[in-house]
């Protein structure tokens, strides 16, 4: 009987841990990719295309097509990574990336 109770508590705690990890993963994806990556990429794309690309507005990430959102997010993340890398170089610190 005690084994069943112990196993039930373990399974419950495992489910709580898994759901917590899923929620944190979702929030990290939402914040990093969809908000920061899109915002930086959107500004860079608008500057480079003289305001023509992407056709959707800054806050309209959900209305962008699949290839558009991937490209803009990728550009935003690459620019952010480049800025961070340049900051490490200017400060004379070793880069955290190998």
TARA-V789253 format. One record per pair of residues at least 12 apart in sequence whose ideal C-beta (glycine too) atoms are under 10 Angstrom apart, sorted by the first residue. I is the first residue (numbers start at 1). J is the second residue. D is the distance in Angstrom with one decimal. If there is no record, write none. Layout:
i = [I	I]
j = [J	J]
d = [D	D]
This chain:
i = [32	32	32	32	33	33	33	33	33	33	33	34	34	34	34	35	35	35	35	36	36	36	36	37	37	37	37	37	37	37	37	37	37	37	37	38	38	38	38	38	38	38	38	38	38	38	38	38	39	39	39	39	39	39	39	40	40	40	40	40	40	40	40	40	41	41	41	41	41	41	41	41	41	41	41	41	41	41	42	42	42	42	42	42	42	42	42	42	42	42	43	43	43	43	43	44	44	44	44	44	45	45	45	45	45	46	46	48	53	53	53	54	54	54	54	55	56	56	56	61	81	84	84	85]
j = [73	76	77	80	61	69	70	73	74	76	77	61	62	69	73	59	61	73	76	73	76	77	80	61	69	70	72	73	74	75	76	77	78	79	80	54	56	58	59	60	61	64	69	72	73	75	76	77	58	59	61	72	73	76	80	72	73	75	76	77	78	79	80	83	54	68	69	70	71	72	73	74	75	76	77	78	79	80	54	56	57	58	59	60	61	64	72	73	75	76	58	72	75	76	79	72	75	76	78	79	68	71	72	75	76	58	72	75	68	71	72	68	69	71	72	68	68	69	72	73	97	96	97	97]
d = [9.5	9.8	7.9	9.1	9.7	9.3	9.9	5.6	9.6	8.6	7.3	5.7	8.8	8.3	7.4	10.0	8.0	9.9	9.7	9.2	6.9	8.0	6.8	9.6	9.4	10.0	7.6	4.0	7.6	8.2	3.8	4.6	9.1	9.0	7.2	9.3	9.9	8.0	9.2	9.6	4.9	8.2	7.2	5.9	5.6	9.7	6.1	9.6	6.7	9.1	8.9	9.4	9.8	6.8	9.9	9.0	9.1	7.7	3.7	7.7	9.2	5.4	5.6	8.8	8.6	10.0	9.2	9.9	7.7	3.9	5.7	7.1	4.1	2.9	7.5	8.4	7.1	9.0	6.4	8.6	8.4	5.3	9.4	9.4	8.4	9.2	5.7	9.3	8.8	7.2	7.8	9.7	9.7	8.3	9.0	8.4	5.6	6.9	9.3	5.7	9.1	7.9	5.7	6.2	8.7	8.4	9.7	8.9	8.1	9.0	8.5	5.1	8.3	8.3	5.6	7.9	7.4	9.0	9.2	8.7	8.5	8.7	9.2	7.5]
